[in-house]
Amino acid sequence: MHVRSSVVERALAWSRLDPNETTARYVDHLRSQSTTVTPPGGTIHAHDHAVALAELNKLFPETGERIAFGTAGLRSAMKPGPLGMNDLVVVQTAQGLARYCRAQAELTEEYVANNNNSRKLCAVVGYDHRANPSLQLSSLSFALLTALVFRHAGWECFLMDGFVATPLVPFALSQISNAVVGIMITASHNPKQDAGYKVYWNDGCQIRPPVDAGIAHAILQELQPWMDYRRELATQRATLTNDPCLGLSDAARTQGMIRAYLASIQASGLVTAQGALIVDDSVSWKRPPPKFCYTAMHGVGLAFVRQSFDAFGLPEFLSVPSQQKPDPAFPTVPFPNPEEAGALDLAKAFAEEQGCRIVLANDPDADRLAVAEQQDNGSWTVFTGDQIGVLLGHWLWSRLGPVSDKPIAMCASTVSSRMLAEIAAREGFYFEDTLTGFKWIGSRAAELHRSGSYRTIFCYEEAIGFCCGDLIFDKDGVTAAAVFAELALDSYRNGRTLAEHMQTLYDKYGEFVSNNGYFILDDPTVVPAIMDRITNHGAFETLDSVGTYAIDSIRYLGEPSYDSTTPDRKPTLPTSQSSPMLTIRLVNGCVAQFRASGTEPKFKYYIELKGAPGVDRKVVEAELRTVSSVLLQELLQPSKFGLKQP
């Protein structure tokens, strides 16, 4: 069999640069097998040869494609080659990031002032527990290499000691005056084989355009390692055999940052030790106080949530034993995403055994929060991200709004429920929607807050991401868990379960019913064809109905962009040719939105219908099912475009 030399050459060039001896040896083994001549009759060897060649071509594609530096950074399976998360990719990424950040910092007045004092720029690095032992790849090794890169470039690098929850990185950025970039090495709720490299800018928010493109370009200029990282790590390991961080982390500073984080939450007034009322005999509870069950989903959250409950006087919770320790194998949940069907089954079973009414669940890096509640009849209600968002938003408004010296502001992604916007309109605080993702939500919330005109106290996305208060402007499942626990205690003290409390909000502001879901997208190239067909090839004015349902307005955040509600027909939100989003509002009040996921092979839809206050929810749900069926079949034509139900 003829082997194209380009594949072998790319593999050889890679293994020569790879600072990881295990992955370099693996690539060399594949390269050797793929180039060995098969002897006559050597069927087994021929099979090995073909398998090795196929694997080599997957790892080192002829196109020269690399892992894309996109949504907040990198995310991929841990494997060798330019498409994977591995030591060489991390070195190249860190080198490009260090070079780009220094160039940007040198343009600022703050840098000039600090440079006169010879103060170094600082990078903050945190990491989770992800690991692939067979290839000797892990979040820890990626963190160590990142620290080496920045220190070699003349930076101060604050490498946090031990596994940390993601929110601690943006918080540290807000506390360290010379910090200009933060890196959290995590794959969040992705499957166990994945790792990630999440980047925060000096404002404490996730990076967004044009910074992401600038970093991506800088990485391509820094593919050659600056030093022999393999030798440097070996030297460190030989002298610091008992320190997994090889003397590069700062344990005392890390613990101080955690204490400052908890103290800042306490000082913000987000949590007021409502749990202390449980032992106060003068308080009459109309319902028995609920017990809480918590799951870290095999992630890093337990220690941080436990400290937050202790700090705020909240009652002690019970932790699901089989899921409480960081475990990169995720043995009980193949998809460690609290949103996935069945992900909370173990927690609910444990809660029933222990008499806990409420389950709180973080994803593995503790930046998101899921909630479930057992009802009086024994059934369980798993709250949607929108319901949790509305409960938290309404709670924080009722607590902080009346005592704020500035107008209150809240934000949510445009695909989240419109219920919080309705509450804002009725109660008189400012609300704004943004593009999907916390790089947009958090940055806009920060802009509003830092303008001095508002106090931004809450923002969220329907994918169970919540930001309570103004400490950081990113998802924070640790703070959200503490705030939600106090909300739940207050609800029970007043005689209502969380489900009953949610219904009182529906009764007041209207029944908002959602049908959010996705189709599996095997071929991402069909997305432009789907959008092109729905928008009638850009002839937006010709679109007046879907089936028998009349269209009220259309917004397309793609190319060409369009918004029928603005005078110039141009959207006010940013547009993207590579990740377009379509919003259709029907005359009956239904809002339907469609987009492809930026991180997963999914085509997502978000459909919501509002019923007037007093209208039975089941009536609204039935109407939404009918409308959804028409919208999904008429607009998406799943069978034609190969869209599959999950």
C-alpha positions in Angstrom: 0.0 0.0 0.0 1.3 3.4 -0.9 1.5 5.8 2.0 1.4 9.6 1.3 4.6 11.0 2.7 2.8 14.2 3.9 0.9 12.3 6.6 4.1 10.6 7.8 6.0 13.9 7.7 3.3 15.7 9.7 3.3 13.0 12.3 7.1 13.0 12.6 7.3 16.7 12.9 4.7 16.6 15.6 6.3 13.9 17.7 9.6 15.7 17.6 8.0 18.8 19.1 5.7 17.0 21.6 6.8 17.7 25.2 4.8 14.6 26.3 6.9 11.4 25.9 3.8 9.1 26.0 1.9 10.8 23.2 5.1 11.2 21.2 5.8 7.5 21.5 2.2 6.7 20.5 2.5 8.7 17.3 5.8 7.2 16.5 4.3 3.7 16.9 1.5 4.5 14.5 3.9 6.1 12.1 6.1 2.9 12.2 3.2 0.6 11.7 1.7 2.7 8.9 5.0 2.6 6.8 6.0 -1.0 7.4 5.7 -3.2 4.3 3.2 -6.1 4.7 4.8 -9.5 4.1 3.0 -12.0 1.7 0.1 -13.6 3.5 0.5 -11.3 6.5 -3.2 -10.7 7.1 -3.0 -9.7 10.7 -0.1 -7.4 10.0 -2.0 -6.0 7.0 -4.9 -5.2 9.3 -2.6 -3.5 11.8 -1.1 -1.5 9.0 -4.5 -0.3 7.8 -5.7 0.5 11.2 -2.5 2.5 12.0 -2.7 4.4 8.7 -6.4 5.3 9.3 -5.7 6.5 12.8 -2.7 8.5 11.6 -4.8 10.2 9.0 -7.5 11.1 11.6 -4.9 12.6 13.9 -3.0 14.4 11.2 -5.5 15.3 8.4 -4.2 16.2 5.0 -5.9 19.5 5.2 -3.6 20.6 8.0 -6.7 21.4 10.1 -6.1 22.5 13.7 -8.4 22.6 16.8 -10.3 25.8 16.5 -9.8 28.5 19.0 -13.4 29.6 19.3 -16.1 29.7 22.0 -14.1 30.9 25.0 -11.0 29.0 23.9 -10.4 25.3 23.1 -12.3 22.1 23.7 -11.7 18.7 22.3 -10.9 15.1 23.1 -7.5 14.4 24.8 -5.4 12.9 22.0 -2.3 13.6 20.0 -2.2 15.8 17.0 -3.4 19.3 16.1 -7.1 18.5 16.5 -6.8 17.2 20.1 -6.2 18.6 23.5 -2.6 17.6 24.3 0.6 19.1 25.7 1.9 20.5 22.5 -1.4 22.2 21.6 -1.5 23.7 25.0 2.1 24.9 24.8 1.4 26.5 21.4 -1.8 28.0 22.6 -0.2 29.5 25.8 2.7 30.9 23.8 0.4 32.6 21.3 -1.8 33.8 24.2 1.1 35.2 26.1 2.4 37.1 23.1 -1.0 38.5 22.1 -1.9 39.6 25.7 1.4 41.4 26.1 1.0 43.2 22.8 -2.5 44.3 23.8 -1.5 45.3 27.4 1.3 47.5 26.0 -1.3 49.6 24.3 -2.9 50.6 27.6 -2.1 53.4 30.0 -2.2 51.0 32.9 0.7 49.0 31.4 2.8 52.1 30.9 2.3 53.1 34.6 3.0 49.6 35.9 6.0 49.2 33.6 7.5 52.3 35.1 7.3 50.5 38.4 8.8 47.3 36.8 5.6 45.4 37.7 5.1 42.2 35.8 1.9 41.3 34.0 0.0 38.5 35.7 -1.8 35.5 34.3 -4.3 33.5 36.5 -4.5 29.8 35.9 -6.9 27.3 37.4 -7.6 23.6 36.5 -10.1 20.8 37.1 -9.6 17.0 37.4 -9.9 15.9 33.8 -7.4 13.2 32.8 -6.5 10.5 30.3 -4.1 8.3 32.3 -3.2 6.1 29.3 -1.8 9.0 27.4 -0.5 10.9 30.5 -2.7 13.9 29.6 -4.6 15.9 32.2 -5.8 19.4 33.1 -3.0 19.5 35.7 -0.3 18.9 33.1 -1.9 21.5 30.9 -1.8 24.0 33.8 1.8 23.3 34.6 2.8 23.8 30.9 0.8 27.0 30.8 2.6 28.3 33.9 6.0 27.5 32.5 5.1 29.3 29.2 4.0 32.5 31.0 7.0 32.5 33.4 9.4 32.0 30.5 7.8 35.0 28.8 8.5 37.2 31.9 5.1 37.1 33.4 3.9 36.5 37.0 1.7 33.4 36.9 -0.7 32.7 39.7 -1.3 29.0 39.3 -4.0 28.0 41.8 -3.2 25.1 44.0 -5.4 22.0 43.5 -8.7 21.6 41.7 -10.8 24.8 41.7 -14.3 25.7 40.6 -14.4 27.7 37.4 -15.8 30.9 39.0 -12.7 31.4 41.1 -10.7 32.3 38.0 -12.7 35.4 36.9 -13.0 36.4 40.6 -9.2 36.3 40.9 -8.9 38.5 37.8 -11.1 41.1 39.6 -8.9 41.0 42.7 -5.4 41.1 41.2 -4.6 44.6 39.7 -1.9 43.5 37.3 -3.8 40.4 36.0 -4.6 40.7 32.3 -5.7 37.2 31.4 -7.3 34.2 33.1 -7.2 30.5 32.0 -9.4 27.8 33.4 -8.5 24.4 32.1 -11.8 22.5 32.1 -14.2 20.8 29.7 -17.1 21.6 32.0 -19.9 19.1 31.4 -18.5 17.4 28.3 -17.9 13.6 28.2 -14.9 12.2 30.0 -12.6 12.0 27.0 -12.6 15.8 26.6 -10.6 18.6 28.0 -10.8 22.3 27.5 -8.9 25.6 27.7 -11.2 28.5 28.7 -9.9 32.1 28.4 -11.0 35.2 30.3 -10.0 38.7 29.4 -8.8 41.4 31.9 -12.4 42.5 32.5 -13.2 39.1 34.1 -15.4 38.1 31.2 -15.0 35.4 28.6 -13.2 36.5 25.5 -15.3 37.6 22.6 -14.6 39.1 19.1 -12.2 40.4 18.0 -10.0 39.1 20.8 -10.6 35.5 20.0 -9.5 35.9 16.4 -6.5 37.9 17.5 -5.4 35.1 19.8 -6.1 32.4 17.2 -3.8 34.3 14.8 -1.1 34.7 17.4 -1.1 30.9 18.2 -0.3 30.2 14.5 2.8 32.4 14.8 4.0 30.5 17.9 3.9 26.8 16.9 7.6 26.2 17.7 8.1 25.6 21.4 10.2 28.3 23.1 12.1 25.9 25.3 12.5 22.1 26.0 9.4 21.8 28.1 9.8 18.0 28.5 13.2 18.4 30.0 12.1 21.3 32.3 9.2 19.2 33.7 11.5 16.2 34.2 13.9 18.4 36.1 11.1 19.8 38.3 9.7 16.3 39.0 13.1 14.9 40.0 13.5 17.6 42.6 9.9 18.0 43.8 8.7 14.4 44.0 5.9 15.1 46.5 4.4 18.2 44.9 2.0 17.5 42.0 2.3 21.2 41.0 6.1 21.1 40.9 6.5 24.2 43.0 4.6 26.3 40.4 1.4 26.8 42.4 0.7 29.0 45.4 -1.3 27.2 48.1 -1.5 30.1 50.5 -2.6 32.6 47.9 -5.2 30.1 46.6 -6.8 29.7 50.1 -6.7 33.5 50.6 -8.5 33.9 47.2 -11.2 31.4 48.2 -11.8 33.2 51.6 -12.0 36.5 49.7 -14.5 35.0 47.3 -16.8 33.8 50.1 -16.4 37.1 52.0 -17.3 39.1 48.9 -20.5 37.1 48.4 -21.4 37.7 52.1 -20.7 41.4 51.9 -22.8 41.8 48.7 -26.0 40.9 50.6 -26.8 38.1 48.2 -27.2 35.7 51.2 -28.2 36.8 54.7 -27.9 33.6 56.7 -31.6 32.8 56.4 -30.7 29.3 57.5 -30.2 30.6 61.1 -34.0 31.0 61.3 -34.3 27.2 61.4 -33.0 27.2 65.0 -34.9 30.4 65.9 -37.9 29.3 67.9 -39.5 32.7 67.4 -40.0 32.1 63.7 -43.1 30.1 62.8 -42.6 27.9 59.7 -45.7 27.2 57.7 -43.9 24.2 56.2 -41.1 22.1 57.7 -37.7 23.4 56.6 -36.5 21.3 53.6 -33.4 19.2 53.7 -31.0 19.6 50.8 -29.2 16.9 48.9 -26.2 18.0 46.7 -24.2 16.3 43.9 -21.0 17.5 42.5 -21.4 15.1 39.5 -17.9 13.7 40.0 -16.6 17.2 39.8 -14.8 19.8 41.9 -17.8 21.6 43.5 -18.4 19.9 46.8 -15.7 21.7 48.8 -16.7 25.1 47.5 -20.4 24.7 48.0 -19.9 23.3 51.5 -17.8 26.3 52.4 -20.4 28.7 51.0 -23.2 27.0 53.0 -21.0 27.1 56.2 -20.1 30.8 55.6 -23.7 31.9 55.3 -25.2 29.9 58.1 -27.2 27.7 55.7 -28.2 24.2 57.0 -25.8 21.4 56.2 -26.6 19.4 53.1 -26.1 15.7 52.4 -23.8 14.9 49.5 -24.4 11.9 47.1 -21.5 9.6 48.2 -20.9 8.0 44.8 -20.6 11.3 43.0 -19.0 13.6 45.5 -15.2 13.1 44.7 -13.5 14.4 41.6 -13.3 11.4 39.3 -12.2 11.9 35.7 -13.8 8.5 34.7 -17.3 9.9 35.6 -18.4 6.3 36.4 -22.0 6.9 37.1 -22.8 9.5 34.4 -21.5 9.0 30.8 -22.6 12.6 30.1 -21.9 14.6 33.3 -24.4 17.3 32.4 -27.1 17.9 35.0 -29.5 18.8 32.1 -29.2 15.4 30.5 -32.1 12.9 31.0 -31.3 10.6 33.9 -28.3 12.6 35.2 -30.1 13.4 38.5 -31.5 9.9 39.0 -28.8 8.9 41.6 -29.2 12.2 43.5 -33.0 11.8 43.6 -32.8 8.2 44.8 -30.3 9.2 47.6 -32.5 12.2 48.5 -35.5 9.9 48.9 -33.5 7.6 51.2 -32.4 10.5 53.3 -35.6 12.5 53.4 -34.3 15.4 51.4 -36.9 17.4 49.5 -34.5 19.5 47.3 -31.6 18.4 45.1 -28.9 20.9 44.1 -26.5 19.8 41.4 -23.5 21.4 39.9 -21.8 20.4 36.7 -18.2 19.1 37.1 -16.5 22.5 37.1 -19.3 24.0 39.3 -20.2 26.9 37.0 -23.8 25.7 36.5 -26.7 24.7 38.7 -29.6 22.3 38.4 -32.5 22.0 40.9 -35.1 19.3 41.5 -37.8 19.1 44.2 -39.8 16.2 45.5 -43.5 17.1 45.7 -46.0 16.0 48.4 -47.2 13.1 46.3 -43.7 11.7 45.9 -43.1 12.8 42.3 -40.1 14.9 41.3 -40.1 18.3 39.6 -36.9 19.0 37.7 -36.8 22.7 37.1 -35.8 24.1 33.7 -33.0 26.6 33.4 -35.6 29.3 32.7 -37.6 28.4 35.8 -34.5 28.6 38.0 -33.6 31.8 36.3 -37.0 33.4 37.0 -37.0 32.2 40.6 -33.5 33.6 41.2 -34.2 36.9 39.3 -37.5 37.6 41.1 -35.9 36.7 44.5 -32.9 39.0 44.0 -35.1 41.8 42.8 -37.4 41.5 45.9 -34.3 41.4 48.2 -32.0 43.9 46.6 -34.2 46.1 44.5 -35.9 48.1 47.3 -32.5 48.9 49.0 -30.4 49.7 46.0 -29.2 53.2 45.5 -29.1 52.7 41.7 -31.6 51.3 39.2 -31.5 47.6 39.0 -30.5 45.8 35.7 -30.7 42.2 34.6 -29.7 40.4 31.4 -30.5 37.0 29.8 -29.6 35.4 26.5 -32.1 36.0 23.7 -33.0 32.2 23.7 -34.0 32.3 27.3 -37.6 32.8 28.4 -39.2 36.2 28.1 -40.7 35.8 31.5 -37.9 37.8 33.2 -38.4 40.6 30.7 -42.1 40.6 31.6 -41.3 40.8 35.3 -38.9 43.7 34.6 -41.6 45.5 32.6 -44.1 45.1 35.4 -41.8 45.8 38.3 -39.8 48.6 36.8 -36.3 47.4 36.5 -34.1 47.4 33.4 -33.8 44.2 31.3 -31.8 43.5 28.2 -31.3 40.4 26.1 -28.0 39.4 24.5 -26.6 36.8 22.1 -26.3 33.3 23.5 -23.4 32.4 25.7 -21.9 34.1 28.8 -19.2 35.8 26.7 -22.1 38.0 25.6 -24.3 37.9 28.6 -21.6 38.6 31.1 -19.8 41.3 29.1 -23.1 43.2 28.6 -24.0 42.9 32.3 -20.5 44.2 33.2 -20.9 47.1 30.8 -24.2 48.1 32.3 -22.8 47.8 35.9 -19.6 49.6 35.2 -21.3 52.5 33.4 -22.4 53.6 36.9 -26.0 54.0 35.8 -27.1 50.6 37.0 -26.5 47.9 39.6 -26.5 44.6 37.7 -27.7 42.0 40.2 -28.5 39.0 38.0 -28.1 37.5 34.5 -28.7 34.0 33.2 -28.9 31.6 30.2 -31.5 28.8 29.9 -28.7 26.2 29.9 -28.7 26.4 33.7 -26.0 29.1 33.8 -26.6 31.8 36.5 -24.7 34.9 37.7 -26.0 36.3 41.0 -24.8 39.7 42.0 -21.9 41.8 40.7 -18.8 39.9 42.0 -18.0 38.3 38.7 -19.8 38.4 35.4 -19.7 34.7 34.4 -21.7 31.6 35.4 -21.2 30.7 39.0 -22.9 27.5 40.3 -21.4 27.9 43.8 -23.0 31.3 44.5 -26.2 30.3 42.7 -26.5 27.2 45.0 -26.2 29.3 48.2 -28.6 31.9 46.9 -31.1 29.3 45.7 -31.0 27.5 49.1 -31.9 30.7 50.9 -34.7 31.3 48.4 -36.0 27.8 49.0 -35.9 28.2 52.8 -37.9 31.4 52.6 -40.5 29.8 50.3 -41.0 26.9 52.7 -41.1 29.2 55.7 -44.0 31.0 54.0 -45.8 27.7 53.3 -45.0 27.1 49.7 -42.9 24.4 47.9 -40.7 25.7 45.1 -43.2 24.4 42.5 -46.0 26.2 44.3 -43.9 29.4 44.4 -43.2 29.1 40.7 -46.9 28.8 40.1 -47.6 32.0 42.0 -45.3 33.8 39.6 -47.1 32.3 36.6 -50.4 33.4 38.1 -49.1 37.0 38.4 -47.0 37.4 35.2 -48.5 34.9 32.8 -48.0 31.3 31.9 -44.8 31.0 30.0 -44.4 27.5 28.5 -41.3 26.5 26.6 -40.4 23.6 24.3 -36.6 23.7 24.0 -34.7 20.9 22.3 -32.3 19.8 19.6 -31.8 17.6 16.6 -28.5 15.6 16.2 -26.6 17.2 13.4 -24.3 14.6 11.7 -23.4 17.0 8.9 -22.8 20.6 10.0 -22.6 21.7 6.4 -26.4 21.5 6.0 -26.9 24.4 8.4 -26.5 27.1 5.7 -28.9 25.2 3.5 -31.5 25.0 6.3 -31.3 28.7 7.1 -31.3 29.6 3.4 -34.5 27.6 2.9 -36.3 29.0 6.0 -35.4 32.6 5.0 -36.4 32.1 1.4 -32.9 32.8 0.2 -32.9 36.2 2.0 -36.3 37.3 0.6 -37.5 38.0 4.2 -40.4 40.3 3.1 -42.1 37.4 1.4 -42.3 35.4 4.6 -45.8 35.9 6.1 -46.8 32.6 7.7 -45.8 29.1 8.8 -48.5 26.7 8.0 -51.7 28.4 9.2 -49.8 30.6 11.7 -49.3 34.2 10.7 -45.8 35.7 11.3 -45.5 38.9 13.2 -41.8 39.6 12.9 -38.5 38.0 11.8 -34.9 38.6 12.9 -32.0 36.9 11.3 -28.5 37.2 12.9 -26.6 35.9 9.9 -25.7 37.1 6.4 -27.5 38.9 5.1 -28.8 40.1 8.4 -32.4 41.3 8.9 -34.8 42.5 11.6 -38.3 43.5 10.6 -38.9 45.4 13.8 -36.2 48.1 13.2 -36.6 51.1 10.9 -33.5 50.2 8.8 -34.2 46.5 9.0 -30.9 45.9 10.7 -30.6 43.9 13.9 -29.3 45.6 17.0 -27.5 42.4 18.2 -24.2 41.3 16.6 -24.5 39.0 13.6 -22.4 36.1 12.5 -22.1 34.4 9.1 -20.6 31.3 10.7 -23.1 30.9 13.5 -26.4 32.5 12.4 -29.6 32.6 14.5 -33.1 33.0 13.4 -36.0 34.3 15.5 -39.6 34.1 14.3 -42.5 35.7 16.3 -46.0 34.6 15.5 -49.1 36.7 15.8 -50.4 34.4 18.5 -47.4 35.4 20.7 -45.3 32.3 20.1 -41.5 33.0 19.8 -39.4 30.4 17.9 -35.6 30.6 17.7 -33.2 28.3 15.8 -29.4 28.0 15.8 -26.6 25.4 15.5 -24.6 24.7 18.6 -21.1 26.2 18.7 -19.6 23.3 20.7 -21.7 20.2 20.0 -23.2 18.5 16.9 -26.7 19.8 17.6 -29.2 22.0 15.8 -31.1 23.7 18.6 -34.6 25.1 18.8 -36.3 27.3 21.5 -40.0 27.7 21.3 -42.0 29.6 23.9 -45.7 30.6 24.2 -47.1 33.0 26.7 -50.6 32.5 28.1 -52.4 35.4 29.9 -52.5 35.3 33.7 -55.4 33.1 34.8 -55.3 30.8 31.7 -54.9 27.2 32.6 -51.3 26.1 32.0 -52.4 22.8 30.4 -54.3 24.8 27.7 -51.1 26.8 26.9 -49.1 23.6 26.9 -51.5 21.9 24.4 -51.4 24.9 22.1 -47.6 25.0 22.2 -47.3 21.3 21.3 -49.4 22.0 18.2 -47.5 25.1 17.2 -44.2 23.4 17.8 -45.0 20.4 15.6 -45.9 22.7 12.7 -42.8 24.9 13.1 -40.3 22.1 13.4 -41.7 20.1 10.4 -42.5 23.1 8.1 -39.3 25.1 8.8 -36.6 22.5 9.5 -37.9 19.5 7.4 -35.8 17.1 9.6 -36.0 14.1 7.2 -34.8 16.1 4.2 -31.8 17.5 6.0 -30.9 14.4 8.0 -31.8 15.9 11.4 -32.2 13.1 14.0 -34.1 13.0 17.3 -31.8 12.5 20.3 
